[in-house]
Amino acid sequence: MGQPESREYRDIEHSELPPGQRLQRGWPVTHYGPVPKFKPDRWEFRVFGATADGEKHCWNHEEFSALPFDTVVADLHCVTKFSMLGAEWGGVAARTVLDLAPPAPGVTHVMVWAEYGYSANIRIKDFTDERTIFATHKGDDLLTAEHGFPLRLVVPHLYAWKGPKWVRGIEYMTADRRGFWEERGYHNIGDPWREQRYSYQEEPGDGPEL
């Protein structure tokens, strides 16, 4: 359909804005609901659902913080039409979690779970992208609570609602189902280069089977 190539293959020095986006200086705070209070002694990151070994895998905050630290330079595109270009994100790469707690062969999607039961579904191929990261830092600084501390998911080639703040775990799924915003009218995939903002734009195969 003549769409631009996927964002993950672009040179960051030659970034372009997806359709309908505007360049943002600074980082606005956008989220639904209150900012949760971080309680490190109660915090736990879980991987569950269709894991390869059938078991649930858990890390407390100290254990998760000790996992290998990676950085990626990537854009952030908000569905509210602002884009930040060339931000550096630091944290635990999704591929690290995948190596430690692999999905079963039939897994097609991941549900990302965050505080207050918030959720976002993404395709396994989006989750396994080499630049998908569970971010703890932006640049040299820890994330602020308003921006998702202690952990937010960044999926650079999708709209930012697909990368929740205050992440607490992931669920491997063998069939797709919609997350919080997807149930409320947002597009099931959320590719900013195809301007996939709303569910009425979905084509056959974009959403879960009814």
C-alpha positions in Angstrom: 0.0 0.0 0.0 3.0 2.3 -0.3 3.5 2.6 3.5 6.9 3.6 4.9 9.2 0.8 6.0 8.9 -0.3 9.6 10.4 2.2 12.0 12.8 -0.3 13.6 14.9 -0.4 10.5 15.3 3.4 10.1 18.5 5.3 10.9 17.8 7.3 14.0 19.7 10.3 12.6 17.2 10.5 9.8 14.1 10.0 11.8 10.8 11.1 10.3 7.5 11.7 12.0 4.7 9.2 11.4 1.5 10.5 9.7 -0.4 12.9 11.9 2.4 13.3 14.5 4.1 16.5 15.7 7.6 16.8 17.2 7.6 17.2 21.0 10.2 19.0 23.0 10.1 17.7 26.5 8.0 14.8 27.7 4.4 15.3 28.6 2.8 13.2 31.3 -0.1 11.2 30.0 -1.8 8.3 31.7 -5.1 6.9 33.0 -5.8 6.9 36.7 -3.6 7.8 39.7 0.2 7.3 40.0 0.8 4.2 42.1 3.0 4.3 45.2 6.0 2.1 44.7 6.5 -0.4 47.5 9.8 -2.3 46.8 9.1 -5.0 49.4 5.9 -5.9 47.7 6.9 -5.4 44.1 7.1 -8.5 41.9 7.5 -9.1 38.1 5.7 -12.2 36.8 5.8 -14.2 33.6 2.9 -16.6 33.4 0.4 -18.1 31.0 1.7 -20.3 28.2 5.4 -20.6 29.3 7.6 -23.3 27.8 7.9 -25.2 31.1 4.3 -24.5 32.2 5.6 -22.7 35.3 5.2 -19.1 36.5 8.4 -17.2 36.8 8.9 -14.3 39.3 11.5 -11.8 40.2 11.3 -9.4 43.2 12.6 -5.8 42.6 16.2 -6.6 43.7 16.4 -9.6 41.5 14.9 -7.9 38.5 17.2 -4.9 39.0 20.2 -7.3 38.8 19.3 -8.6 35.4 21.5 -7.5 32.5 21.2 -3.8 31.7 20.7 -2.8 28.1 20.1 0.5 26.3 18.3 1.4 23.0 17.9 4.7 21.2 14.4 4.9 20.0 11.5 7.2 19.3 8.2 7.4 21.3 5.0 8.0 19.5 1.9 8.9 21.5 -1.5 8.4 20.0 -2.4 11.9 21.2 -0.1 12.9 18.3 3.2 13.9 19.9 6.4 12.2 19.1 9.8 12.3 20.9 12.7 11.4 18.7 16.0 9.7 19.6 15.5 9.1 23.3 17.8 6.7 25.0 16.1 4.1 27.1 17.9 1.8 29.6 16.6 -1.3 31.4 16.0 -5.0 30.8 15.6 -6.0 27.1 12.5 -8.0 26.4 14.8 -10.7 24.8 16.4 -11.2 28.3 13.0 -12.0 29.8 12.3 -14.3 26.8 15.6 -16.2 27.4 14.9 -16.6 31.1 11.3 -17.5 30.8 10.6 -18.7 27.2 7.1 -18.9 25.7 5.6 -22.2 24.6 5.8 -22.8 20.8 2.2 -21.9 20.2 2.3 -18.4 21.7 1.1 -15.7 19.4 0.6 -12.7 21.7 1.7 -11.2 25.0 -0.6 -9.4 27.4 1.4 -6.8 29.4 0.0 -6.3 32.9 0.5 -3.2 34.9 -0.7 -1.6 38.2 -4.5 -1.4 38.8 -5.1 -4.2 36.3 -4.2 -2.1 33.3 -3.2 -4.3 30.3 -2.0 -4.0 26.7 -1.9 -6.8 24.1 0.9 -7.0 21.6 1.9 -9.6 19.0 4.8 -11.9 20.0 6.7 -10.6 17.0 6.5 -7.1 18.4 7.5 -8.2 21.9 10.5 -10.1 20.5 11.7 -7.1 18.5 15.3 -6.4 19.4 14.5 -2.8 20.6 11.6 -3.7 22.9 12.7 -2.9 26.4 11.5 -2.8 30.0 12.8 0.6 30.7 14.0 1.8 34.1 15.9 4.8 32.8 15.6 7.6 30.3 19.1 8.7 29.5 21.1 8.6 32.7 18.2 9.2 34.9 15.8 6.8 36.6 12.2 7.2 35.3 10.0 9.4 37.5 6.9 7.9 39.1 4.8 10.0 36.6 6.6 8.4 33.7 6.4 4.9 34.9 8.9 4.2 37.6 10.0 1.6 38.5 9.3 -0.1 35.1 7.6 0.7 31.8 7.6 -1.1 28.5 8.9 0.7 25.5 7.9 -0.8 22.1 9.4 1.8 19.7 7.6 0.9 16.5 4.1 0.9 18.1 2.0 3.7 19.6 3.1 4.3 23.2 -0.1 3.0 24.8 1.2 -0.5 23.8 4.0 0.1 26.3 2.3 0.5 29.7 3.8 2.4 32.7 4.2 0.6 36.0 4.5 -2.9 34.5 4.2 -5.9 36.8 4.4 -8.8 34.4 3.5 -10.4 31.1 1.2 -13.2 30.1 2.0 -15.4 27.2 -1.1 -16.2 25.1 -1.9 -18.7 22.4 -4.8 -16.5 21.1 -5.2 -12.8 21.0 -7.5 -10.8 23.3 -7.8 -7.1 23.7 -6.2 -5.1 26.5 -7.5 -2.0 28.4 -7.5 0.6 25.6 -8.2 -1.9 22.9 -11.5 -2.8 24.6 -12.3 0.9 24.6 -12.0 1.6 20.9 -8.3 1.8 20.2 -6.6 -0.2 17.4 -5.6 -3.7 18.2 -2.1 -3.4 16.6 -1.3 0.3 16.9 1.3 0.9 14.1 2.0 4.7 14.0 3.3 4.4 10.4 0.0 3.1 9.3 -1.8 5.5 11.6 -3.6 2.6 13.3 -5.3 4.7 16.0 -8.8 3.3 16.4 -10.6 0.0 16.2 -12.9 1.2 13.3 -9.8 1.2 11.2 -9.1 -2.5 11.7 -9.0 -4.8 8.7 -9.7 -8.5 8.8 -7.0 -10.2 10.8 -6.0 -7.2 12.8 -8.1 -8.1 15.9 -9.0 -11.2 17.8 -11.4 -13.7 16.2 -14.9 -13.3 17.5 
